[in-house]
Amino acid sequence: VSNKDITIVGTDTANTKVERFEAVGVPNSSLTFKGVTMVGGTANYTGFQHVSKEMYENCVFTGRSTFYAPETIIKNCTFNQDVYDYHFWVYGVGTTKFEGCTFNNLGKAAKVYSEATEGVFNVEFKDCTFVSSENTHDKPAIAVNSLGATYNITVTNCTTSNYNWNKDDGMEAWYSQRMASATEAEKLLVGVEGQIDKVTATIDGKTY
């Protein structure tokens, strides 16, 4: 399927399911899902590739997802992960927005990463809640890794519960150089490894 506008609306989120156990190419298409459960597995790079736009509203995500579209909007969705793994990777150059989402997990939540060495990634989290059932792991809620591309992370009115950050040596330079003046709550939200000079994090109006 290519060059299509596809919309799937569920009448019962628990019983309306879309399985994403591997990557699926939907070139130049716009995908909209409302009120469905997006069922993922544990493999990397699952999701919809070569799409122009992805939109999810009032959905439940399980397993891992990868978001590729240059325009992605996720509103009022719940992410449930019962293994120590990221809910998703934001992989597409462009703008990805999470609003009013809840992330339930075992210590890892959002990964913003790509093998790209150029391009601009804009990723926004607004009114989101990150809840970990244990804090024995070393990742902040949002983990960013730049190999040379530019990443602009904006976090507004988001909270974490039961997270760690200070044991992750890969992010030591970010915390000591860029977020030295940040509050503990801010450090628990965002951490960066790789080329930290390519990343900015704006948390409730304060830019690091």
Disulfide bonds with the S-S distance in Angstrom:
none
